[in-house]
Structures are given as structure tokens and as C-alpha cells.
Amino acid sequence: MRRGLLLTMAGAIGFALTGALFADGQPVAVTVHEPNRRVDITIGGQPFTSYIWPTTIKKPVLYPLRTAKGVVISRGYPLDPRPGERVDHPHHVGLWFNYGNVDGYDFWNNSDAIEPERRPHMGTVYHRAIRRATSGAEGILEVDSDWVIPDGTVLLKEHTTFVFRGTETTRTIDRTTTLTAPGKAVSLADNKEGVVGMRVARQLEIPSNKPEVFTDASGKATEVPALMNNEGVNGDYLTSEGKTGDAAWGTRGKWCVLSGKIGADPVSIAIFDSPENPGYPTYWHARGYGLFAANPLGQKDLSNGKDELNFSIPAGQSATFHYRILIVDGTPTAAETEAAWKQWTSK
């Protein structure tokens, strides 16, 4: 998509979908605070998000996440609980990347709430180093992490590059993550818990009046209680294949957008899958209770056995995943979201 077409779209719908280094982009500052285990990202002088690795959670995350207007779109619990939130799934923190079955170890569900008898089966993603942190027309953060099992073995080495951009009405995160198997081949067998995910604010959930129970890879059940007061709860999913609401879960698509209002502010969050990714087009692990995730690897679980991938990374080799998260002050149509996805993938 060229700038002229982008500006035409912006005039028609009232916002500009971000691309690389447009003139209306706002300056991005990436500020490292290693003693505090965080890197702060501001856009146009306003807080956007932070890359954090506190000892109380089991992977690095981006938290919290805000729109260009400063509206917080991520759930507060467990780091900063807010009134009226659900308090299920304490491992759902901000925006993250991990998986539920890595050589039989569960990296997705790990948290301080895990019972002692389950801890030998859990993995942890440890932040190791900041390789680059630059500010400017776009902000770039490069980090290294290790995927470690309880005996200290590093199953995967991770190198991730985040690119942050923003305009007056949008925020964009491009995440490129390369996983390398340093010692032996590593299996990422089909599992519904993955890969890039976020937990959204209560207002962006799909209204529900019934309790639900979900199980992880080991069969451990987590109850998601009904919150009878649905006041202000108005989220809805839309995929590139036209699936909406709860019907988006377990279906494939190149993009999915979650839209709703937080107070009077219409907001949308889109996750874009790349044709270069393993398992493209991804399955959507998109739940009405506020979990929004793209999972290209869990095909058997998410398709009721119709598809199967059983992905693995050979010894000494790597796999790379590219995602864009686009946060918009507004409600883009399917055609507008498709145009933004094409602009990103055509680079």
C-alpha cells in the first residue's frame, strides 16, 4: 500500500493505519531501567507500554498496553488488579509469547499459582540481555531470553526484536521472534496453549452470563466464573474469514481484530499473522473471556483433529515468527483491516 492510498483511507475512516516511517508518525522513546527489570516505551511523549521481567511472572511481557489516547486495554490482574476484573488464569499477563508443550514441558500455564506437584512439568522463559534499545521515528528493542526447564536445561534460545510505532490514533508493535534449539531437536507438539497472546481489559470481553471451565494440556481445569454484571462489556471478534464472536475460536485466518468500547472510547486490537510463519494461516485461540491469541502450532487441538502439525526445531537450527499488533482508536471494517494486513505483508 502506498502513502497516497493510506491517506485516502485515513480521510475516509478517520484514522491512519501505521506503516514504516510516515510523516505523521510520532517520536518513540525506548528507555532502559535494568535495575527495575523494565524498559519503558513512550510515543509522542505519552506512555505506551513497558517490556518487563519481574520475578513474580514466568516470562517477559509487554504490560500494560494503551491506546494513543492513553486508554489501558490490557487486564490489570495479577500485577495491578482493577475492580470488576476476572481473576482467573494468573499466567495471562499483558502481551506475551510462549507455548504449552515444548518437549513435554508447559511454558504457557506456568505462574506462582502452580501447585508444587505440577512444577516439575513447567518451563520458564528467562530474560537474559538487552541487545539494542534505540529511540527515534520508530523505537527498536532487541532482547535475548532462554526457555528453561526445572533442571536448568535450556531447551530454546530466543532472540526477539520489537519495533514500536505510533500516530495520533494508532499504536503498532511488530514482533519478530527467533527460537533456536541449541543442543538437540526440540518438539513443539500440537497444543492449544500458544503462541502470541494477550489478556484484555474487562470491557473488551464478549458479554457472558454463564460460568465456563477450560483445561490445559495436562487436563488441569480452570474455572472462569460468570460475571453477571455485563455493564460496559461489549467486545467482539472478527477474523479475515468472517468469523465473529465466540465462533472465531478454533478457526484459521490471516488476521483477527477485537473491537469494543472502553467507556466512550471505541478501540480495536488486531493481530496480524505473516505468510512467512510456520503453520500459516494461524488458528485463533480467541476466548470470549478476554484471552486473544494466535496459535499456528496447536492445529490438532484447535481443529478437533482435522489438522495436525507437530512442529519441531532440529538441533542447531531456528524457527522465526513474525506478528504485528495494531491498536486503533476506532473500529476498522474488514476491508480496512485487510488493507492494513496487505500493507504490512507486502513490505
Solvent accessible surface area in square Angstrom, and as a share of the most:
residue,aa,sasa,rsa
1,M,45,0.20
2,R,193,0.71
3,R,89,0.32
4,G,48,0.47
5,L,99,0.49
6,L,5,0.03
7,L,83,0.41
8,T,90,0.52
9,M,25,0.11
10,A,19,0.14
11,G,68,0.66
12,A,84,0.65
13,I,50,0.25
14,G,60,0.57
15,F,11,0.05
16,A,13,0.10
17,L,4,0.02
18,T,5,0.03
19,G,3,0.03
20,A,51,0.40
21,L,113,0.56
22,F,38,0.16
23,A,95,0.73
24,D,60,0.31
25,G,34,0.33
26,Q,43,0.19
27,P,92,0.58
28,V,3,0.02
29,A,40,0.31
30,V,13,0.07
31,T,63,0.36
32,V,57,0.33
33,H,62,0.28
34,E,93,0.42
35,P,129,0.81
36,N,102,0.52
37,R,100,0.37
38,R,81,0.30
39,V,0,0.00
40,D,36,0.19
41,I,1,0.01
42,T,37,0.22
43,I,0,0.00
44,G,32,0.31
45,G,62,0.60
46,Q,105,0.47
47,P,73,0.46
48,F,1,0.00
49,T,2,0.01
50,S,6,0.04
51,Y,5,0.02
52,I,13,0.07
53,W,21,0.08
54,P,34,0.21
55,T,101,0.59
56,T,76,0.44
57,I,18,0.09
58,K,47,0.20
59,K,7,0.03
60,P,15,0.10
61,V,3,0.01
62,L,1,0.00
63,Y,20,0.08
64,P,25,0.16
65,L,0,0.00
66,R,55,0.20
67,T,2,0.01
68,A,18,0.14
69,K,130,0.55
70,G,37,0.36
71,V,24,0.14
72,V,48,0.28
73,I,0,0.00
74,S,0,0.00
75,R,6,0.02
76,G,0,0.00
77,Y,43,0.16
78,P,42,0.26
79,L,62,0.31
80,D,87,0.45
81,P,84,0.53
82,R,80,0.29
83,P,139,0.87
84,G,56,0.54
85,E,21,0.09
86,R,6,0.02
87,V,95,0.55
88,D,9,0.05
89,H,15,0.07
90,P,35,0.22
91,H,16,0.07
92,H,2,0.01
93,V,1,0.01
94,G,1,0.01
95,L,1,0.01
96,W,1,0.00
97,F,6,0.03
98,N,0,0.00
99,Y,1,0.00
100,G,2,0.02
101,N,36,0.19
102,V,0,0.00
103,D,43,0.22
104,G,56,0.54
105,Y,60,0.23
106,D,12,0.06
107,F,2,0.01
108,W,1,0.00
109,N,10,0.05
110,N,13,0.07
111,S,12,0.08
112,D,83,0.43
113,A,68,0.53
114,I,11,0.05
115,E,51,0.23
116,P,92,0.58
117,E,125,0.56
118,R,34,0.12
119,R,121,0.44
120,P,76,0.48
121,H,113,0.50
122,M,10,0.04
123,G,1,0.01
124,T,21,0.12
125,V,7,0.04
126,Y,99,0.38
127,H,26,0.12
128,R,124,0.45
129,A,22,0.17
130,I,35,0.18
131,R,152,0.55
132,R,105,0.38
133,A,36,0.28
134,T,51,0.30
135,S,67,0.43
136,G,32,0.31
137,A,67,0.52
138,E,41,0.19
139,G,0,0.00
140,I,22,0.11
141,L,0,0.00
142,E,34,0.15
143,V,3,0.02
144,D,29,0.15
145,S,3,0.02
146,D,10,0.05
147,W,1,0.00
148,V,12,0.07
149,I,15,0.07
150,P,78,0.49
151,D,112,0.58
152,G,49,0.47
153,T,60,0.35
154,V,46,0.27
155,L,7,0.04
156,L,0,0.00
157,K,89,0.38
158,E,11,0.05
159,H,69,0.31
160,T,0,0.00
161,T,30,0.18
162,F,3,0.01
163,V,24,0.14
164,F,0,0.00
165,R,26,0.09
166,G,3,0.02
167,T,8,0.05
168,E,138,0.62
169,T,37,0.21
170,T,0,0.00
171,R,6,0.02
172,T,0,0.00
173,I,1,0.00
174,D,15,0.08
175,R,17,0.06
176,T,47,0.27
177,T,1,0.00
178,T,36,0.21
179,L,1,0.01
180,T,38,0.22
181,A,0,0.00
182,P,66,0.42
183,G,65,0.63
184,K,110,0.47
185,A,57,0.44
186,V,2,0.01
187,S,46,0.30
188,L,2,0.01
189,A,29,0.22
190,D,17,0.09
191,N,5,0.03
192,K,33,0.14
193,E,10,0.04
194,G,0,0.00
195,V,2,0.01
196,V,0,0.00
197,G,0,0.00
198,M,0,0.00
199,R,0,0.00
200,V,0,0.00
201,A,2,0.02
202,R,24,0.09
203,Q,59,0.26
204,L,1,0.01
205,E,4,0.02
206,I,25,0.13
207,P,63,0.40
208,S,25,0.16
209,N,93,0.48
210,K,123,0.52
211,P,98,0.62
212,E,49,0.22
213,V,88,0.50
214,F,31,0.13
215,T,64,0.37
216,D,16,0.08
217,A,60,0.47
218,S,86,0.56
219,G,50,0.48
220,K,81,0.34
221,A,52,0.40
222,T,40,0.23
223,E,128,0.57
224,V,0,0.00
225,P,64,0.40
226,A,23,0.18
227,L,46,0.23
228,M,138,0.61
229,N,107,0.55
230,N,34,0.17
231,E,148,0.66
232,G,46,0.44
233,V,11,0.06
234,N,60,0.31
235,G,4,0.04
236,D,68,0.35
237,Y,4,0.01
238,L,45,0.23
239,T,1,0.01
240,S,27,0.17
241,E,108,0.48
242,G,48,0.46
243,K,89,0.38
244,T,68,0.40
245,G,12,0.12
246,D,95,0.49
247,A,64,0.49
248,A,0,0.00
249,W,66,0.23
250,G,15,0.14
251,T,31,0.18
252,R,72,0.26
253,G,1,0.01
254,K,46,0.19
255,W,4,0.01
256,C,0,0.00
257,V,3,0.02
258,L,1,0.00
259,S,19,0.12
260,G,10,0.10
261,K,104,0.44
262,I,21,0.11
263,G,67,0.64
264,A,92,0.71
265,D,39,0.20
266,P,48,0.30
267,V,0,0.00
268,S,1,0.01
269,I,0,0.00
270,A,4,0.03
271,I,0,0.00
272,F,1,0.00
273,D,0,0.00
274,S,8,0.05
275,P,67,0.42
276,E,132,0.59
277,N,8,0.04
278,P,25,0.16
279,G,17,0.17
280,Y,69,0.26
281,P,45,0.28
282,T,0,0.00
283,Y,5,0.02
284,W,0,0.00
285,H,3,0.01
286,A,0,0.00
287,R,38,0.14
288,G,14,0.14
289,Y,6,0.02
290,G,1,0.01
291,L,2,0.01
292,F,0,0.00
293,A,0,0.00
294,A,0,0.00
295,N,0,0.00
296,P,0,0.00
297,L,1,0.01
298,G,0,0.00
299,Q,10,0.05
300,K,95,0.40
301,D,63,0.33
302,L,4,0.02
303,S,13,0.08
304,N,146,0.75
305,G,45,0.43
306,K,161,0.68
307,D,36,0.19
308,E,97,0.43
309,L,59,0.30
310,N,80,0.41
311,F,38,0.16
312,S,58,0.37
313,I,1,0.01
314,P,64,0.40
315,A,55,0.43
316,G,57,0.54
317,Q,104,0.46
318,S,62,0.40
319,A,11,0.09
320,T,45,0.26
321,F,1,0.01
322,H,46,0.21
323,Y,1,0.01
324,R,3,0.01
325,I,0,0.00
326,L,7,0.03
327,I,1,0.00
328,V,2,0.01
329,D,19,0.10
330,G,10,0.10
331,T,85,0.49
332,P,12,0.07
333,T,73,0.43
334,A,47,0.36
335,A,76,0.59
336,E,25,0.11
337,T,3,0.02
338,E,38,0.17
339,A,23,0.18
340,A,3,0.03
341,W,21,0.07
342,K,108,0.46
343,Q,14,0.06
344,W,21,0.08
345,T,45,0.26
346,S,77,0.50
347,K,139,0.59
